[in-house]
Amino acid sequence: MPHLNFDPWAHLLLDDNDFSDLILEKGGTEKDISIFRTAMSRKSFSYYRRIFLEDFQNMFVNPSFVYWSNDPSDEPATKHPNFDLCRAKGYSVEELIVRGVQFVGVKV
């Protein structure tokens, strides 16, 4: 929801209700809250890596798991105080800078 101009990783530092309140404070709507609660991925990168590369590895033939991210030194948001707060909560640098994940596989 870039139109609401959140601080980086605010959704990782607040619980669902507090972030929903922040959406409204920033001028968002109930639809934005619904998007946050149902359509926005709020799982960590390590979660997706684990389910596709470990938990479900025997369920697919020829799986492809790719992701893209910025180099941490090229990611301006790493200078924001929330970066260190997320790191203190246990998020890895990689988890915080991954921008997308794609999995393609043929189900066995």
C-alpha positions as CSV (number, residue, x, y, z in Angstrom):
1,M,0.0,0.0,0.0
2,P,2.5,2.6,-1.1
3,H,-0.2,5.3,-1.3
4,L,-0.2,5.3,2.6
5,N,3.5,6.0,2.9
6,F,4.3,3.6,5.8
7,D,7.7,3.5,7.4
8,P,9.6,0.5,6.2
9,W,8.6,-2.8,7.9
10,A,6.0,-1.2,10.1
11,H,3.7,-4.2,9.4
12,L,6.4,-6.4,11.0
13,L,6.7,-4.3,14.1
14,L,3.0,-3.8,14.9
15,D,0.4,-6.4,15.7
16,D,-2.5,-6.8,13.2
17,N,-4.9,-4.5,15.1
18,D,-2.3,-1.7,15.6
19,F,-1.3,-1.8,12.0
20,S,-5.0,-1.7,10.9
21,D,-5.4,1.4,13.1
22,L,-2.3,2.9,11.4
23,I,-3.9,2.2,8.0
24,L,-6.9,4.3,9.0
25,E,-4.7,7.0,10.6
26,K,-2.7,7.3,7.3
27,G,-6.0,7.9,5.4
28,G,-6.6,4.3,4.4
29,T,-9.9,2.6,4.1
30,E,-11.6,-0.6,5.4
31,K,-10.7,-2.0,1.9
32,D,-7.0,-1.4,2.7
33,I,-7.4,-3.2,6.0
34,S,-9.0,-6.1,4.2
35,I,-6.1,-6.2,1.7
36,F,-3.6,-6.2,4.6
37,R,-5.4,-9.0,6.4
38,T,-6.1,-11.2,3.4
39,A,-4.1,-10.4,0.3
40,M,-0.8,-9.1,1.7
41,S,1.8,-11.7,2.4
42,R,2.8,-11.4,6.0
43,K,5.0,-14.5,6.1
44,S,8.7,-14.3,6.3
45,F,11.0,-15.3,3.4
46,S,12.3,-18.2,5.5
47,Y,8.8,-19.5,5.7
48,Y,8.4,-19.7,1.9
49,R,11.9,-21.1,1.5
50,R,11.2,-23.8,4.1
51,I,7.8,-24.9,2.7
52,F,9.0,-25.0,-1.0
53,L,12.5,-26.3,-0.5
54,E,11.9,-28.6,2.5
55,D,8.4,-29.4,3.5
56,F,6.9,-29.9,0.0
57,Q,10.1,-30.9,-1.9
58,N,8.8,-34.4,-2.6
59,M,5.5,-33.1,-4.0
60,F,7.0,-31.5,-7.1
61,V,9.1,-32.5,-10.1
62,N,11.5,-30.0,-11.5
63,P,10.8,-27.3,-9.0
64,S,12.1,-23.8,-9.5
65,F,12.4,-21.5,-6.6
66,V,13.8,-18.0,-7.3
67,Y,13.7,-14.7,-5.5
68,W,14.9,-11.2,-6.1
69,S,16.2,-8.6,-3.7
70,N,18.4,-5.6,-3.5
71,D,21.9,-5.6,-2.3
72,P,21.7,-4.4,1.3
73,S,24.1,-1.6,0.6
74,D,21.8,-0.4,-2.2
75,E,18.6,-0.6,-0.1
76,P,17.9,2.9,1.3
77,A,15.4,1.5,3.8
78,T,18.2,-0.4,5.7
79,K,19.2,3.0,7.1
80,H,15.7,3.4,8.7
81,P,15.5,2.6,12.4
82,N,12.9,0.0,11.8
83,F,15.6,-2.1,10.0
84,D,17.5,-2.5,13.3
85,L,14.3,-3.1,15.2
86,C,13.3,-5.9,12.9
87,R,16.8,-7.4,13.1
88,A,16.5,-7.3,16.9
89,K,13.2,-9.3,16.6
90,G,15.1,-12.0,14.7
91,Y,14.5,-11.1,11.0
92,S,17.6,-11.8,8.9
93,V,18.9,-9.2,6.5
94,E,17.9,-11.4,3.6
95,E,14.3,-11.7,4.9
96,L,14.0,-7.9,5.0
97,I,15.4,-7.1,1.6
98,V,13.7,-9.9,-0.5
99,R,11.2,-8.2,-2.9
100,G,9.6,-11.2,-4.5
101,V,9.5,-15.0,-4.6
102,Q,8.5,-17.3,-7.5
103,F,7.9,-21.0,-7.2
104,V,7.1,-23.1,-10.2
105,G,6.8,-26.9,-10.1
106,V,4.9,-29.8,-11.6
107,K,2.9,-31.5,-8.9
108,V,3.7,-35.2,-8.5
